């Protein structure tokens, strides 16, 4: 699905610059006390330890890339009713006050309201009953950042319905191709 979306997008938007980020190929340490302390100290312009600085540089690299992008495509499976750990970690990195959201008297206000996002999700079962938590998990994070222009493409049921798998996948890929043209 991702490859079909990407190829269609590149053909339809030949002048756009596309940067691919494979989270599985990136060092993405989980959010922990050292990283949180480093983020806090950075916000207060305090000196960081070498370990805090190293972790902060990883977070900042991904944060700057995300904030700078006009459009973001996130392709991910549903694993154990949620997103893969690397995507969860990546989204944790994006929660940076004054960069992706701000606090106001009325609560959080997202700062990335002009960003467009496409979510490409595959799941072998069928979760139309609302028990799916991966796409909603990602959308909830995006909402904090003020992102509401979200295109969602889901291929689901190809494992539960093996006799229909080919047509289910074909339909989802066709939807990805068409959506990419106007994304």
C-alpha positions in Angstrom: 0.0 0.0 0.0 2.8 2.4 0.9 4.7 1.8 -2.3 1.5 2.3 -4.4 0.7 5.5 -2.5 4.3 6.8 -2.9 4.6 6.0 -6.6 1.2 7.6 -7.3 2.1 10.7 -5.2 5.5 11.2 -7.0 3.9 10.8 -10.4 1.1 13.3 -9.5 3.4 15.8 -7.7 6.7 15.6 -9.6 8.0 18.9 -8.1 7.5 18.0 -4.5 10.5 16.8 -2.5 9.9 13.5 -0.8 11.9 12.4 2.2 11.4 8.8 3.4 12.0 7.9 7.0 12.1 4.2 7.9 11.6 4.2 11.7 13.0 0.6 11.9 16.3 1.9 10.5 16.6 4.8 13.0 18.0 4.7 16.5 14.9 5.5 18.5 15.4 5.1 22.2 12.2 4.9 24.2 11.0 8.0 26.1 12.4 7.7 29.6 13.5 9.8 32.5 16.8 10.9 31.0 15.2 12.0 27.8 12.4 13.8 29.7 14.9 15.5 31.9 17.0 16.6 28.9 13.9 18.0 27.2 13.0 19.9 30.3 16.5 21.3 30.8 16.6 22.3 27.1 13.3 24.2 27.5 14.8 26.0 30.5 18.2 26.6 28.7 20.0 24.6 31.3 23.2 22.6 30.6 22.7 19.0 29.6 24.8 16.0 30.5 26.4 14.2 27.6 23.7 11.4 27.8 20.9 13.9 27.9 22.4 15.8 25.0 22.8 12.7 22.8 19.1 11.8 23.4 17.9 15.3 22.9 19.7 15.4 19.5 17.9 12.3 18.4 14.5 13.8 19.4 15.3 17.2 17.9 16.3 15.7 14.6 13.0 13.9 14.1 11.0 16.8 15.6 12.5 19.4 13.2 11.9 17.1 10.2 8.3 16.5 11.2 7.6 20.2 11.9 9.2 21.3 8.6 7.2 18.9 6.4 4.1 20.2 4.7 2.7 16.7 4.3 3.4 13.5 6.2 2.5 9.9 5.3 2.5 7.4 8.1 2.3 3.7 7.0 1.8 1.2 9.8 0.2 -2.1 10.7 -2.1 -2.9 13.5 -0.1 -5.1 15.9 -1.7 -6.4 19.1 -4.4 -3.9 18.8 -2.1 -0.9 18.6 0.8 0.6 16.7 4.4 -0.8 16.5 6.6 0.4 19.4 8.8 2.4 17.0 5.9 4.5 15.9 4.7 5.1 19.4 8.2 6.2 20.3 8.4 8.6 17.3 5.0 10.1 18.3 6.3 10.6 21.8 9.2 12.6 20.4 6.7 15.0 18.7 5.1 16.1 22.0 7.1 19.3 22.5 5.5 22.3 24.0 5.9 25.5 22.0 6.9 23.4 18.9 3.9 21.2 18.2 1.4 22.5 20.7 1.1 25.1 23.4 -0.8 25.4 26.7 -3.5 28.0 27.1 -6.2 28.8 29.6 -8.5 26.7 27.5 -6.2 23.7 27.3 -3.8 22.5 24.6 -3.7 24.2 21.3 -2.0 22.5 18.4 0.5 24.5 16.4 0.6 22.4 13.2 -2.9 23.1 11.8 -1.7 23.5 8.2 -0.1 20.1 8.0 -1.7 17.4 5.9 -1.3 13.7 7.0 -2.1 10.5 5.3 -2.5 7.4 7.4 -2.0 4.1 5.7 -3.0 1.1 7.9 -3.2 -2.6 7.3 -4.8 -5.1 9.6 -5.6 -8.7 9.0 -8.8 -8.7 11.1 -11.9 -6.6 10.8 -12.4 -4.0 13.5 -15.5 -2.1 12.3 -16.9 -2.5 15.8 -14.6 0.2 17.1 -12.1 -2.1 18.9 -9.3 -1.0 16.7 -6.8 1.2 18.5 -4.0 1.9 16.1 -5.5 4.5 13.7 -7.4 6.2 16.6 -4.1 6.3 18.6 -2.3 8.1 15.9 -5.2 10.5 15.2 -5.3 11.4 18.9 -1.7 12.4 18.8 -2.2 14.4 15.6 -5.1 16.2 17.2 -2.9 17.4 20.0 -0.7 19.0 17.3 -3.7 20.7 15.7 -3.6 18.4 12.6 -7.1 17.8 11.3 -6.5 17.4 7.5 -6.1 13.6 7.7 -6.6 11.1 4.9 -7.1 7.6 6.2 -6.7 4.5 4.1 -7.2 1.1 5.7 -6.8 -2.4 4.3 -8.5 -4.8 6.7 -9.8 -8.3 6.8 -7.4 -10.0 4.4 -6.3 -12.5 7.0 -9.8 -13.1 8.5 -11.3 -13.6 5.0 -8.5 -15.4 3.0 -10.8 -16.2 0.1 -11.3 -12.5 -0.3 -7.8 -11.4 0.5 -6.7 -10.6 -3.1 -9.7 -8.4 -3.8 -9.5 -6.7 -0.3 -5.8 -5.8 -0.9 -6.5 -4.7 -4.6 -9.3 -2.4 -3.4 -7.1 -0.9 -0.7 -4.2 -0.3 -3.1 -6.5 1.3 -5.6 -7.8 3.6 -2.9 -4.2 4.5 -1.9 -3.3 5.3 -5.5 -6.3 7.5 -6.0 -5.9 9.3 -2.7 -2.2 10.0 -3.4 -3.2 11.9 -6.5 -5.0 14.6 -4.5 -3.0 14.5 -1.4 
